[in-house]
């Protein structure tokens, strides 16, 4: 529960998402490395009505691309093709 509160500190996001997602969705989102990743997948889960299995599969499929995006966001000089 402490992890949940620290990861999802924006009450508005939680209130809107809790109507559409299960507790298990939130548990699957907690380990993601960045707020950007969590927000991205949270919005996709809501928009496309993903179940938890789909969320985990999509996260696994896109992990490399998302990690590059996060590194670029932190350092605009990062070359994702290197």
C-alpha positions as CSV (number, residue, x, y, z in Angstrom):
1,X,0.0,0.0,0.0
2,X,2.9,2.4,0.7
3,X,4.3,1.7,-2.7
4,X,1.0,2.5,-4.3
5,X,0.7,5.8,-2.5
6,X,4.3,6.8,-3.5
7,X,3.9,5.7,-7.2
8,X,0.3,7.0,-7.7
9,X,0.5,10.3,-5.7
10,X,-1.9,12.2,-8.0
11,X,-5.3,11.6,-6.6
12,X,-7.1,12.8,-9.7
13,X,-5.4,10.1,-11.9
14,X,-6.3,7.4,-9.4
15,X,-9.9,8.4,-9.0
16,X,-10.6,8.5,-12.7
17,X,-8.7,5.2,-13.4
18,X,-10.2,3.2,-10.5
19,X,-13.6,3.3,-12.2
20,X,-12.2,1.4,-15.2
21,X,-9.2,-0.6,-13.9
22,X,-8.8,-3.3,-11.3
23,X,-6.5,-3.3,-8.4
24,X,-4.4,-5.9,-10.3
25,X,-3.9,-3.3,-13.1
26,X,-2.4,-0.9,-10.5
27,X,-0.2,-3.7,-9.1
28,X,1.1,-4.4,-12.6
29,X,1.9,-0.7,-13.2
30,X,3.8,-0.1,-9.9
31,X,7.1,-1.8,-11.1
32,X,7.3,0.3,-14.2
33,X,10.4,2.5,-14.1
34,X,9.1,5.9,-15.0
35,X,6.0,8.0,-14.4
36,X,5.8,8.4,-18.2
37,X,5.5,4.6,-18.7
38,X,2.9,4.2,-16.0
39,X,0.8,7.1,-17.4
40,X,1.2,5.7,-21.0
41,X,0.0,2.2,-20.0
42,X,-2.7,3.5,-17.7
43,X,-4.2,5.5,-20.5
44,X,-4.0,2.6,-22.9
45,X,-5.6,0.3,-20.4
46,X,-8.5,2.7,-20.0
47,X,-8.9,3.6,-23.7
48,X,-8.6,0.1,-25.1
49,X,-10.1,-1.8,-22.1
50,X,-7.0,-4.0,-21.7
51,X,-7.1,-6.8,-19.2
52,X,-4.1,-7.3,-17.0
53,X,-2.7,-10.1,-19.2
54,X,-2.8,-7.7,-22.2
55,X,-1.1,-5.0,-20.2
56,X,1.7,-7.3,-19.2
57,X,2.2,-8.6,-22.8
58,X,2.2,-5.1,-24.3
59,X,4.6,-3.8,-21.7
60,X,7.0,-6.7,-22.4
61,X,6.7,-6.1,-26.2
62,X,7.4,-2.4,-26.0
63,X,10.0,-2.4,-23.2
64,X,13.0,-1.6,-25.3
65,X,11.4,1.2,-27.2
66,X,10.0,2.8,-24.0
67,X,13.4,2.6,-22.3
68,X,14.9,4.5,-25.2
69,X,12.2,7.1,-25.0
70,X,12.7,7.5,-21.3
71,X,16.5,7.9,-21.8
72,X,15.9,10.5,-24.6
73,X,13.5,12.4,-22.3
74,X,16.2,12.6,-19.6
75,X,19.0,13.4,-22.1
76,X,17.9,15.0,-25.4
77,X,21.4,14.3,-26.8
78,X,20.8,10.6,-26.5
79,X,21.0,8.8,-29.8
80,X,18.4,5.9,-29.8
81,X,20.1,4.4,-32.8
82,X,23.5,4.0,-31.3
